[in-house]
Amino acid sequence: MPIAQAIDDLTTLLGERVSLSKPDLEAHGASESYFPNTPPQAVTYPRTSEEVRRIVEICARESVPVIGWGAGTSLEGHGQALQGGVSVDFRLMNKVLEIRPADMDVTVQPGVTREALNEELRATGLFFPVDPGANASLGGMTMTRASGTTTVRYGSMRDNVLGMEVVLADGRMIRTGTRARKSAAGYDLTALMVGSEGTLGLATELTLRLHGVPEAISAGICAFPDMGAATACVMETIQMGIPMARIEFACGQTARAFNAYAGTDMAEAPHLMVEFHGSPESTAQDAERFAEIVADHGGSAFRWSGREEERRALWSMRHNGYYAILASRPGARGVVTDICVPISRLAEAVEATQADIATSGIPGPILGHVGDGNFHAILLVDPDQPAEQQTAKDLAARMAKRALQLGGTCTGEHGVGYGKLPFMAAEHGQGWQVMGAIKRALDPQNIMNPGKLVPGN
């Protein structure tokens, strides 16, 4: 059998860094969302780019699927082995290879996590800003085109990846991009690979843009009487040009979950959590201007602070939001949505979603990165009640279709995996078929993360 021969050859290459143990296989077939466990037939742990190249070469020779694996925090089934095969776990490729402070860039292996990178950068006065909440690997963040709480100011992975080293489906290794800040030299292969979810190749090295640590940071929180007032405040803040570093939304149900999970005393009402970066004077001025907008929309007094421990507590609460919401219904699993719409349609999208959830009979707290029009509803379902899961999927589908009707997207940051496949044709039209043609050209055997992202895969 091809998989048996591939495992024999991989074991010769990697020795004990090939695992066939059931716990390891199941861990690499799991999802943080509602998808059933779909394990690979083997897990590999390479240490070098050359080992990754050899792994892909062996699997290509035997027509065995290859699935990249980072920290396992994806939510749309990206890392699951739908057709079996070999999982390539990058945890041992976790070195920061070179920091170049003068050029404000860094080269890393894909298994480095965002928190580990920022620890390494502490003495340089620089930091890597993309913050999806989870301590995800930078390879996984790149391949899912991740964004998060700081996107409103610093952009997503699309804006912060300068170049990559990639192993293609036939074992060729290519470099995309340069360290120059712009180029007009041919197709942008970096942009093609960022967000490709491992369907075109495996990233083995990343060159990332860095940013200066702000002189001063302040953060704060305020409550609103209803969803409409909170989203209207967001829109006016963005339109007024106040340079927000983060502007996050939490509905009343989410506030209740935060209180139970983190011991906070938030009013059970919609909230905005914000952060400003700059000088001490500019952050104070920005906070004062924002407080005026909050008051104009009927919000509570805007409480803000520049103290690091208070800021950390605020964002720790937000980053643990998914787990707080899951804990609000013990034993539940989450069907997680992540639609994104133009900022002018945000209030309409949020209010329609809230009304839809209210009639569904399923709890669905809402939170999100509303500064760029992106929000999440976490639909909590009993895994032993198939009818609930179907209701949640139907509700998520209506949200995605509504986002498309409003000029938005079915996925603002989680990516496609196989959970969002049903909406790709409606969002991209013939463009989705073009994506499939690119996939077939670079991976004619369809071994790179099959069943994800593109049609007929």
C-alpha positions as CSV (number, residue, x, y, z in Angstrom):
1,M,0.0,0.0,0.0
2,P,1.3,3.5,-0.8
3,I,0.8,4.8,2.8
4,A,2.8,1.8,4.2
5,Q,5.7,2.5,1.8
6,A,5.6,6.2,2.6
7,I,5.7,5.5,6.3
8,D,8.6,3.1,5.9
9,D,10.5,5.8,3.9
10,L,9.6,8.5,6.3
11,T,10.8,6.4,9.2
12,T,14.1,5.9,7.5
13,L,14.4,9.7,7.1
14,L,13.2,10.8,10.5
15,G,13.5,7.8,12.8
16,E,11.5,8.4,16.0
17,R,10.1,11.7,14.7
18,V,7.5,9.7,12.8
19,S,4.6,8.9,15.1
20,L,1.8,6.3,14.6
21,S,0.5,6.4,18.2
22,K,-3.3,6.8,18.5
23,P,-3.2,9.8,20.8
24,D,-0.9,11.6,18.4
25,L,-3.0,10.8,15.4
26,E,-6.2,11.9,17.2
27,A,-4.6,15.1,18.3
28,H,-3.8,15.9,14.7
29,G,-7.3,15.1,13.6
30,A,-9.0,17.4,16.1
31,S,-10.7,20.8,15.6
32,E,-11.3,23.6,18.2
33,S,-14.8,23.9,16.6
34,Y,-17.6,21.4,15.9
35,F,-16.0,19.2,13.2
36,P,-15.6,15.5,13.9
37,N,-12.1,14.1,14.6
38,T,-10.4,13.1,11.3
39,P,-6.9,11.8,12.0
40,P,-4.0,11.3,9.6
41,Q,-2.3,7.9,9.3
42,A,1.1,9.3,10.5
43,V,2.5,12.4,12.1
44,T,6.0,13.7,11.2
45,Y,8.1,16.2,13.1
46,P,10.7,17.8,10.8
47,R,13.5,20.0,12.1
48,T,14.7,21.6,8.8
49,S,13.5,22.8,5.4
50,E,15.3,20.0,3.7
51,E,13.5,17.4,5.8
52,V,10.1,19.0,4.9
53,R,11.2,18.8,1.2
54,R,12.1,15.1,1.6
55,I,8.7,14.4,3.4
56,V,6.8,16.0,0.5
57,E,8.9,14.2,-2.1
58,I,8.2,10.8,-0.5
59,C,4.5,11.5,-0.2
60,A,4.3,12.7,-3.8
61,R,6.0,9.6,-5.0
62,E,3.4,7.5,-3.2
63,S,0.4,9.9,-3.9
64,V,-0.1,10.3,-0.1
65,P,-1.9,13.4,1.2
66,V,0.2,15.9,3.1
67,I,-1.4,18.2,5.8
68,G,0.5,21.0,7.5
69,W,0.0,21.5,11.2
70,G,0.9,24.5,13.4
71,A,-0.6,25.1,16.8
72,G,-3.9,23.4,16.0
73,T,-6.0,26.5,16.7
74,S,-7.9,26.7,13.4
75,L,-11.7,26.7,13.5
76,E,-12.8,25.6,10.0
77,G,-11.2,22.1,9.9
78,H,-8.1,23.3,8.1
79,G,-5.7,20.7,9.6
80,Q,-7.9,17.6,9.5
81,A,-6.9,14.7,7.3
82,L,-10.1,14.2,5.3
83,Q,-8.4,11.7,3.0
84,G,-5.9,10.3,5.5
85,G,-2.2,10.8,4.8
86,V,0.7,12.4,6.7
87,S,0.5,15.4,9.1
88,V,3.6,17.6,9.1
89,D,3.8,19.1,12.5
90,F,6.2,22.2,12.6
91,R,6.6,22.5,16.4
92,L,10.4,21.6,16.2
93,M,11.0,24.2,13.5
94,N,10.6,27.0,16.1
95,K,13.8,29.1,15.6
96,V,14.0,32.9,15.1
97,L,16.6,32.8,12.4
98,E,17.6,36.5,12.0
99,I,16.4,39.8,13.4
100,R,17.3,42.9,11.4
101,P,16.3,45.9,13.5
102,A,17.6,48.5,11.0
103,D,15.3,47.1,8.3
104,M,12.5,46.3,10.8
105,D,12.1,42.7,9.6
106,V,12.7,39.2,10.9
107,T,13.1,35.7,9.4
108,V,11.6,32.8,11.3
109,Q,10.8,29.1,11.0
110,P,7.0,28.4,10.8
111,G,6.7,26.8,14.2
112,V,7.5,30.0,16.1
113,T,4.5,31.3,17.8
114,R,3.6,35.0,17.9
115,E,4.1,35.2,21.6
116,A,7.5,33.6,21.4
117,L,8.6,36.0,18.6
118,N,7.6,39.0,20.6
119,E,9.5,37.7,23.6
120,E,12.6,37.4,21.4
121,L,12.1,41.0,20.1
122,R,11.7,42.6,23.5
123,A,15.2,44.1,23.6
124,T,14.9,45.6,20.1
125,G,12.1,48.1,20.5
126,L,10.2,46.3,17.8
127,F,7.2,43.9,17.8
128,F,5.1,41.8,15.5
129,P,1.5,43.1,15.7
130,V,-0.8,40.5,14.2
131,D,-2.9,39.2,17.2
132,P,-5.6,36.6,16.4
133,G,-6.0,35.9,20.2
134,A,-4.7,32.4,20.3
135,N,-1.0,31.9,20.6
136,A,-0.9,30.5,17.1
137,S,2.1,29.5,15.1
138,L,3.3,32.1,12.5
139,G,3.2,29.4,9.8
140,G,-0.4,28.7,10.5
141,M,-1.2,32.4,10.7
142,T,0.4,33.0,7.4
143,M,-1.3,30.1,5.6
144,T,-4.7,31.1,6.9
145,R,-4.1,34.9,6.3
146,A,-4.9,35.5,10.0
147,S,-5.9,38.8,11.4
148,G,-7.3,39.8,14.8
149,T,-7.6,42.5,17.4
150,T,-4.9,44.8,16.0
151,T,-5.8,44.6,12.3
152,V,-7.6,47.9,12.3
153,R,-4.2,49.6,12.7
154,Y,-1.5,47.2,11.6
155,G,-3.2,45.1,9.0
156,S,-3.5,41.3,8.7
157,M,-0.8,38.7,7.7
158,R,-1.3,39.7,4.1
159,D,0.2,43.1,5.0
160,N,3.0,41.8,7.2
161,V,4.6,38.8,5.3
162,L,7.4,40.1,3.0
163,G,8.5,36.7,1.7
164,M,8.5,32.9,2.2
165,E,10.3,29.7,1.5
166,V,7.8,27.2,0.3
167,V,8.0,23.5,-0.5
168,L,5.7,22.7,-3.5
169,A,3.7,19.5,-4.1
170,D,6.5,18.0,-6.2
171,G,9.2,18.6,-3.7
172,R,10.6,21.8,-5.4
173,M,11.6,24.5,-2.9
174,I,11.0,28.1,-4.0
175,R,11.4,31.6,-2.4
176,T,8.8,34.2,-2.9
177,G,9.2,37.9,-2.4
178,T,12.2,39.8,-1.1
179,R,13.1,42.0,1.9
180,A,12.4,45.1,-0.2
181,R,9.3,47.0,0.8
182,K,7.9,46.9,-2.8
183,S,8.5,45.1,-6.1
184,A,7.0,45.1,-9.6
185,A,8.8,42.0,-10.6
186,G,6.2,39.5,-11.9
187,Y,3.3,37.7,-10.1
188,D,3.1,38.2,-6.4
189,L,3.7,34.6,-5.3
190,T,3.9,35.6,-1.6
191,A,0.3,36.9,-1.8
192,L,-0.7,33.7,-3.5
193,M,0.7,31.5,-0.8
194,V,-0.6,33.7,2.1
195,G,-4.0,32.3,2.8
196,S,-3.6,29.2,0.6
197,E,-4.1,26.9,3.7
198,G,-1.4,24.4,2.7
199,T,-3.2,23.5,-0.5
200,L,-0.3,24.7,-2.7
201,G,2.7,24.0,-0.5
202,L,4.2,24.1,2.9
203,A,5.9,27.2,4.3
204,T,9.3,26.4,5.8
205,E,10.6,30.0,6.4
206,L,8.9,33.4,6.8
207,T,10.2,36.9,6.5
208,L,7.9,39.3,8.4
209,R,7.5,43.0,8.8
210,L,8.1,44.4,12.3
211,H,6.8,47.6,13.9
212,G,8.1,49.9,16.5
213,V,6.8,49.4,20.1
214,P,4.7,52.5,20.8
215,E,5.9,55.0,23.4
216,A,2.6,54.9,25.2
217,I,-0.4,52.5,25.2
218,S,-3.7,53.1,26.8
219,A,-6.8,50.9,26.8
220,G,-10.4,51.2,28.1
221,I,-13.9,49.9,28.1
222,C,-17.4,51.3,28.0
223,A,-21.0,49.9,27.9
224,F,-23.9,50.9,25.6
225,P,-27.7,50.6,25.9
226,D,-28.0,48.5,22.8
227,M,-26.2,47.0,19.8
228,G,-27.1,49.8,17.5
229,A,-25.6,52.5,19.7
230,A,-22.3,50.5,20.1
231,T,-21.9,49.9,16.4
232,A,-22.8,53.5,15.5
233,C,-20.1,54.6,17.9
234,V,-17.6,52.3,16.1
235,M,-18.5,53.7,12.7
236,E,-18.2,57.3,13.8
237,T,-14.9,56.6,15.5
238,I,-13.4,55.1,12.3
239,Q,-14.9,57.8,10.1
240,M,-13.5,60.5,12.4
241,G,-10.0,59.1,11.8
242,I,-9.2,58.4,15.4
243,P,-6.2,56.0,15.2
244,M,-7.4,53.0,17.1
245,A,-5.0,50.1,17.7
246,R,-7.9,47.8,18.7
247,I,-11.6,48.3,18.9
248,E,-13.5,45.2,20.0
249,F,-17.1,44.5,20.6
250,A,-18.9,42.2,23.1
251,C,-22.6,41.7,23.4
252,G,-24.6,41.4,26.7
253,Q,-24.4,37.6,26.6
254,T,-20.7,37.7,26.1
255,A,-20.3,40.2,29.0
256,R,-22.3,37.7,31.2
257,A,-19.9,34.9,30.1
258,F,-16.9,37.1,30.9
259,N,-18.2,37.8,34.4
260,A,-18.7,34.1,35.1
261,Y,-15.4,33.0,33.6
262,A,-13.0,35.8,34.8
263,G,-14.8,37.2,37.9
264,T,-15.4,40.6,36.3
265,D,-18.4,42.8,37.1
266,M,-19.3,44.1,33.6
267,A,-22.9,45.2,33.1
268,E,-24.8,42.7,31.0
269,A,-24.9,45.0,28.0
270,P,-23.0,45.6,24.8
271,H,-19.4,46.8,25.4
272,L,-16.6,48.3,23.4
273,M,-13.0,47.5,24.4
274,V,-10.4,49.8,22.8
275,E,-6.7,50.5,22.8
276,F,-4.6,53.5,21.6
277,H,-0.9,53.6,20.6
278,G,1.3,56.6,20.3
279,S,2.9,59.2,22.6
280,P,1.5,59.9,26.2
281,E,-0.1,63.1,24.8
282,S,-1.6,61.6,21.7
283,T,-3.1,58.6,23.5
284,A,-4.7,60.9,26.1
285,Q,-6.1,63.1,23.4
286,D,-7.4,60.1,21.4
287,A,-9.1,58.7,24.6
288,E,-10.8,62.0,25.3
289,R,-12.1,62.3,21.7
290,F,-13.4,58.7,21.9
291,A,-15.1,59.4,25.2
292,E,-17.0,62.3,23.6
293,I,-18.2,60.0,20.8
294,V,-19.2,57.4,23.4
295,A,-21.3,60.0,25.3
296,D,-22.9,61.1,22.1
297,H,-24.2,57.6,21.5
298,G,-25.5,57.1,25.1
299,G,-22.6,55.0,26.3
300,S,-21.4,54.8,29.9
301,A,-18.4,56.7,31.2
302,F,-15.3,55.6,29.2
303,R,-12.9,54.1,31.7
304,W,-9.3,53.9,30.4
305,S,-5.8,53.4,31.8
306,G,-2.2,53.3,30.6
307,R,-1.2,50.9,33.4
308,E,0.2,47.7,31.9
309,E,-1.5,45.3,34.4
310,E,-4.9,46.7,33.7
311,R,-4.4,46.5,29.9
312,R,-3.2,42.9,30.2
313,A,-6.3,42.0,32.3
314,L,-8.6,43.6,29.7
315,W,-7.1,41.8,26.7
316,S,-6.6,38.5,28.5
317,M,-10.4,38.6,29.1
318,R,-11.0,39.3,25.5
319,H,-8.6,36.7,24.2
320,N,-10.2,34.1,26.4
321,G,-13.6,35.1,25.1
322,Y,-14.2,31.9,23.1
323,Y,-13.5,29.7,26.1
324,A,-15.6,31.9,28.4
325,I,-18.5,31.5,26.0
326,L,-18.0,27.7,25.7
327,A,-18.0,27.6,29.5
328,S,-21.3,29.4,29.7
329,R,-23.0,26.2,28.4
330,P,-21.0,23.3,29.8
331,G,-20.4,20.4,27.4
332,A,-21.3,22.5,24.4
333,R,-19.3,22.9,21.2
334,G,-19.1,26.0,19.1
335,V,-20.2,26.6,15.6
336,V,-18.1,29.8,15.1
337,T,-18.9,32.4,12.4
338,D,-16.6,35.2,11.3
339,I,-18.4,37.3,8.7
340,C,-17.0,40.7,7.7
341,V,-18.9,43.5,6.0
342,P,-18.2,47.1,4.9
343,I,-18.1,49.4,8.0
344,S,-21.2,51.3,6.8
345,R,-23.2,48.0,6.9
346,L,-21.9,46.9,10.3
347,A,-24.9,47.9,12.4
348,E,-27.3,46.3,10.0
349,A,-25.4,43.0,9.9
350,V,-25.0,42.8,13.7
351,E,-28.7,43.7,14.5
352,A,-30.0,41.2,11.9
353,T,-27.7,38.5,13.2
354,Q,-28.9,39.2,16.8
355,A,-32.5,38.9,15.7
356,D,-31.8,35.7,13.8
357,I,-30.1,34.2,16.8
358,A,-33.0,35.2,19.1
359,T,-35.5,33.2,17.1
360,S,-33.2,30.1,16.6
361,G,-33.4,28.8,20.2
362,I,-29.7,28.4,20.3
363,P,-27.4,30.6,22.5
364,G,-25.2,32.7,20.3
365,P,-23.1,35.3,22.0
366,I,-21.5,37.9,19.7
367,L,-18.0,39.5,19.8
368,G,-15.6,40.7,17.3
369,H,-13.0,43.0,15.8
370,V,-15.6,45.6,14.7
371,G,-13.1,48.2,13.8
372,D,-12.7,46.5,10.4
373,G,-16.3,45.2,10.2
374,N,-15.6,41.7,11.4
375,F,-17.6,40.0,14.1
376,H,-18.2,36.5,15.4
377,A,-21.3,34.7,16.7
378,I,-20.4,31.6,18.7
379,L,-23.4,29.3,18.3
380,L,-23.4,26.9,21.3
381,V,-24.7,23.4,20.5
382,D,-25.1,20.2,22.4
383,P,-22.9,17.6,20.5
384,D,-25.4,14.9,21.4
385,Q,-28.3,16.8,19.7
386,P,-27.9,16.6,15.9
387,A,-30.9,18.9,15.4
388,E,-29.2,21.7,17.3
389,Q,-26.1,21.4,15.2
390,Q,-28.2,21.6,12.0
391,T,-30.0,24.6,13.3
392,A,-26.7,26.3,14.1
393,K,-25.3,25.4,10.6
394,D,-28.4,26.9,9.0
395,L,-28.1,30.0,11.0
396,A,-24.4,30.4,10.1
397,A,-25.3,29.9,6.5
398,R,-27.8,32.7,6.6
399,M,-25.2,35.0,8.3
400,A,-22.7,34.2,5.5
401,K,-25.3,34.9,2.8
402,R,-26.3,38.1,4.4
403,A,-22.7,39.2,4.6
404,L,-22.3,38.6,0.8
405,Q,-25.5,40.6,0.1
406,L,-24.1,43.5,2.1
407,G,-20.9,43.5,0.0
408,G,-18.8,41.5,2.6
409,T,-17.3,38.1,2.9
410,C,-18.2,34.7,4.5
411,T,-14.9,34.6,6.4
412,G,-13.1,37.7,7.6
413,E,-10.2,35.8,9.3
414,H,-10.8,32.1,10.1
415,G,-10.3,31.0,6.5
416,V,-12.1,28.4,4.4
417,G,-10.9,25.0,5.4
418,Y,-13.8,22.8,4.5
419,G,-16.4,24.5,6.7
420,K,-16.8,27.5,4.4
421,L,-16.7,25.7,1.1
422,P,-20.4,26.0,0.5
423,F,-20.2,29.8,0.2
424,M,-17.1,30.1,-2.0
425,A,-18.9,30.0,-5.4
426,A,-21.4,32.7,-4.3
427,E,-18.6,34.9,-3.1
428,H,-16.1,34.5,-5.9
429,G,-18.1,33.3,-9.0
430,Q,-15.8,32.2,-11.7
431,G,-12.9,33.3,-9.6
432,W,-13.3,30.2,-7.5
433,Q,-12.8,28.1,-10.6
434,V,-9.6,30.0,-11.3
435,M,-8.4,29.1,-7.8
436,G,-9.1,25.5,-8.6
437,A,-7.1,25.8,-11.9
438,I,-4.1,27.2,-9.9
439,K,-4.4,24.3,-7.5
440,R,-4.4,21.7,-10.3
441,A,-1.4,23.4,-12.0
442,L,0.7,23.3,-8.8
443,D,-0.6,20.1,-7.3
444,P,-1.9,17.8,-10.1
445,Q,-2.0,14.8,-7.7
446,N,-4.1,16.8,-5.2
447,I,-1.9,15.7,-2.3
448,M,-1.6,19.1,-0.5
449,N,-4.3,19.3,2.2
450,P,-7.0,17.8,-0.1
451,G,-10.7,18.7,0.5
452,K,-10.1,22.3,1.5
453,L,-10.5,25.8,0.0
454,V,-10.9,25.0,-3.7
455,P,-13.6,23.3,-5.9
456,G,-13.4,19.6,-6.7
457,N,-10.5,19.1,-4.3
